[in-house]
Amino acid sequence: MGNLLKVLTREIENYPHFFLDFERTKWDLLKVLTCTELDQGPNFFLDFENAQPTDGEREVWNQISAVLQDSESMLADLQAYKGAGQEIRDAIQNPNDIQLQEKAWNSVCPLVVRLKRFYEFSLRLEKALQSLLESLTCPPYTPTQHLEREQALAKEFAEILHFTLRFDELKMRNPAIQNDFSYYRRTISRNRINNMHLDIENEVNNEMANRMSLFYAEATPMLKTLSNATTHFVSENKTLPIENTTDCLSTMASVCKVMLETPEYRSRFTSEETLMFCMRVMVGVIILYDHVHPVGAFSKTSKIDMKGCIKVLKEQPPDTVEGLLNALRFTTKHLNDESTSKQIRAMLQ
């Protein structure tokens, strides 16, 4: 586990913070417990860049790894998604031109198959998250102890959140996705009325189309999937204290906030992408926490320092964090509750 330095001062159990070193190659642990104004609570230095699974982690780690290995190709596919906007406009403006109708349809069909792959990947991600939550929250260890002991699984948790925020950022910038799918559904409905069966219905039938439609109607569909998965995990595991799940999420949020706001930690990063990684993970766990915790992330009793987290985001170049701020504005559950302070609401306006 490496070197351990512990300095005990007052109120050391409040607000656990980790430092997750995503770039150093050592696998060591440095724990410093202090209670200064800047750093109230424990700091853990963990190597998440190169953490390898222990024998106890390996089964779940392999399962999650099999899902994550497809994540980059999904992002590349989404980034390359151009849509069939021109073909659809031409077909709508010339309803009697059979050639234009066929051209639009032949352009849309392969795009719908691609959208189906994205949706099916979200279902795999949902199962992966639930497996991770089960591993990182189960007794007898506390969530903090789990994150310390099972670094490889904690890293995969961060990578799922990282992927999710990147996917949703790309999706929000691409209105062609919903336009293409809407045209597909209208055309299918029209042909069904005329008793025509199209080959693509064997791949994307009406039930699948309905589920995909609900998925893509969300501003941030992958985050919504993870939020639902986390809520479902809590409701299905009634013997597990809800604090086991929420403390896991709040600890991860604190980890990333401390990394981002501490110059000593930031100086260890070798790329800007590592900063984005931390910001995406921080926002992702805040949203999950807000959906699962009874009073949410914005309450005064929340274990997440929301003012500090928002402040860290707002200190970054606006064009790099606008998608993340929008995720906090529009996909959280409790932002507009009466218990949310006016200062926090003002920070997100």
Disulfide bonds with the S-S distance in Angstrom:
none
